[in-house]
Amino acid sequence: MILLAVADRESTVTELVATTGLGQTLVSHHLKSLRENGLVVATPVGRSNVYALCCDAIAEPIALLSTLAGTTDCPTN
């Protein structure tokens, strides 16, 4: 969810918390992992960091995932 949100628009942790509904600690934990694996970059802006996708090379696969996530129907039992 975080990658999809960041692919949609550059965001701060606070914005990602609001977008994803996840807690701040969990969002920060996942962003750290995404940064360490080179999928997102953080740019300091004032007292916050703004997160964005690392590069155009992953933008297309993320867009495909976004499309699939929006159209996949989960069966209910």
C-alpha positions in Angstrom: 0.0 0.0 0.0 2.8 2.4 0.8 4.5 1.9 -2.6 1.2 2.4 -4.3 0.6 5.6 -2.4 4.1 7.0 -3.0 3.7 6.1 -6.7 0.5 8.1 -6.8 2.2 11.2 -5.3 5.3 12.1 -3.2 4.2 12.0 0.5 5.4 12.5 4.1 4.9 9.9 6.8 1.9 11.8 8.1 0.3 11.8 4.7 1.0 8.1 4.3 -0.5 7.3 7.7 -3.7 9.1 6.6 -3.7 7.5 3.1 -3.0 3.9 4.3 -4.7 3.9 7.7 -1.6 2.3 9.2 0.1 3.5 12.3 3.0 6.0 12.2 5.4 3.4 13.6 4.5 0.8 11.1 4.7 3.2 8.2 8.1 4.4 9.3 9.3 0.8 9.7 8.2 -0.1 6.2 9.7 3.1 4.7 13.0 2.3 6.3 13.0 -1.1 4.6 11.9 0.4 1.3 14.7 2.9 1.5 17.3 0.3 2.4 16.2 -1.8 -0.6 16.4 1.2 -3.0 12.7 1.4 -3.8 12.0 4.8 -2.4 14.1 7.9 -1.7 13.6 10.5 1.1 14.1 14.2 0.5 14.3 16.4 3.6 11.8 19.3 3.5 11.8 21.4 6.6 11.3 19.0 9.6 9.9 16.2 7.5 11.0 13.8 4.8 9.1 13.6 1.5 9.1 10.0 0.1 9.1 9.2 -3.6 9.7 6.2 -5.9 13.4 5.8 -6.5 13.3 5.8 -10.2 11.3 5.4 -13.4 12.3 1.8 -13.7 9.9 0.7 -11.0 7.1 3.2 -11.9 5.6 1.0 -14.6 5.5 -2.2 -12.5 4.0 -0.2 -9.6 1.3 1.2 -12.0 0.5 -2.3 -13.1 0.1 -3.4 -9.5 -2.1 -0.4 -8.8 -4.3 -1.4 -11.7 -4.5 -5.0 -10.5 -5.2 -4.0 -6.9 -8.1 -1.8 -8.1 -9.8 -4.4 -10.2 -9.1 -7.6 -8.2 -12.3 -9.0 -6.6 -11.8 -11.2 -3.6 -14.3 -14.1 -3.3 -16.3 -14.1 -0.1 -17.1 -17.3 1.8 
